[in-house]
Amino acid sequence: MSASDSGRVAVVTGGASGIGLATARRLNEDGHTVVIIDRSEQAHEVAAELSLTRPTKAFVGDLGSAADIERLTAEVSATFGGADILVNNAGIHPKRPDGSHYPIPEISLEQWNLVMAINVTAPFLLSQWAMEYMKERKWGRIVNLSSRAGRMYSDVSGAQYAASKAAIIGFTRNLAGECGPYNVTANTVAPGRIKTPLSDVSGLGSSQNLHEVFASKVPLRRVGNASELGSVISFLTSEDASFVTGAVIDVNGGIFG
Ligand SMILES: NC(=O)c1ccc[n+]([C@@H]2O[C@H](COP(=O)([O-])OP(=O)(O)OC[C@H]3O[C@@H](n4cnc5c(N)ncnc54)[C@H](O)[C@@H]3O)[C@@H](O)[C@H]2O)c1
């Protein structure tokens, strides 16, 4: 890591849990001022823990609400001026009470719209906010979270989730196209199954340990850890990734079918 790689303002959505938490920790270690946006009050505890190393701030709000996004971005701008790094990580994956996905006939319009609002519209609005500041400063990094489910058919994902995760890839490609001339990069990360609260259905009455079932199909014979996403996102937000933009990085242990 070069010296210019530290000391940026890095906004991580969904930083209170799972991949976002691991990313917030890693970007904190990289020397950045991390700003966590999450709907969970847990974000304040994470910020307090990371602040022991370097300044970290949490803002609590619902990324499914455009009004909240406007308030949150205004607060971040007022406190830090803007974001040098934006990681659009917060996402939801609705599941039935037994942990299985909703088949298409069972997806309500309300649920479809909620998934699109949090998984696609929020990254769009946050990127729209962040890119102007980044373009002015001729430096910026945006990383959006897709999923293996956005890359190929997955019988555990659900169509609303898969559609949102495919949409974010198309959005990010255009973001990279429009931001490139300003030295601002935008990339997508597509995780396979990663051990986090989102992928844990053990408390939902599922009779199988889905992690174990899934791991047997993965070339590396295991599911991933959140820190293994944090390290990839650290690279994509660093100076070392200065010529990487518009890419989709699969972090899935080698499962492509
Ligand atoms: N875990 C996996 O196996 C996996 C696989 C592929 C993709 N992903 C993607 O990675 C990202 C992170 O997933 P995770 O597994 O860490 O999930 P997680 O549930 O552990 O964490 C998600 C975080 O986002 C926050 N969040 C959710 N909705 C929000 C909203 N409306 N407003 C503000 N904050 C909100 C939650 O409070 C939580 O802190 C998601 O976009 C997910 O789709 C995860």
The ligand as an ORCA input file, in Angstrom:
! r2SCAN-3c Opt
* xyz 0 1
  N     -23.555    -13.268      2.659
  C     -23.601    -13.759      1.431
  O     -23.524    -14.986      1.229
  C     -23.719    -12.830      0.251
  C     -23.593    -13.397     -1.027
  C     -23.703    -12.570     -2.146
  C     -23.924    -11.209     -1.980
  N     -24.036    -10.684     -0.719
  C     -24.284     -9.242     -0.637
  O     -23.339     -8.648      0.230
  C     -23.933     -7.520      0.882
  C     -23.762     -7.649      2.381
  O     -24.396     -8.838      2.799
  P     -24.148     -9.495      4.236
  O     -24.187    -10.949      4.014
  O     -22.984     -8.875      4.891
  O     -25.515     -9.065      4.958
  P     -25.877     -8.748      6.485
  O     -27.329     -8.969      6.592
  O     -24.943     -9.460      7.404
  O     -25.562     -7.193      6.601
  C     -26.303     -6.254      5.860
  C     -26.229     -4.916      6.562
  O     -26.996     -4.003      5.773
  C     -27.843     -3.279      6.632
  N     -29.056     -2.891      5.917
  C     -29.953     -3.722      5.331
  N     -30.983     -3.017      4.847
  C     -30.728     -1.713      5.131
  C     -31.431     -0.504      4.905
  N     -32.636     -0.487      4.319
  N     -30.877      0.645      5.323
  C     -29.669      0.651      5.947
  N     -28.970     -0.462      6.212
  C     -29.493     -1.633      5.803
  C     -28.168     -4.239      7.778
  O     -28.621     -3.559      8.942
  C     -26.841     -4.949      7.972
  O     -26.008     -4.265      8.890
  C     -25.406     -7.494      0.426
  O     -25.558     -6.573     -0.624
  C     -25.637     -8.913     -0.048
  O     -26.670     -8.990     -0.987
  C     -23.943    -11.463      0.393
*
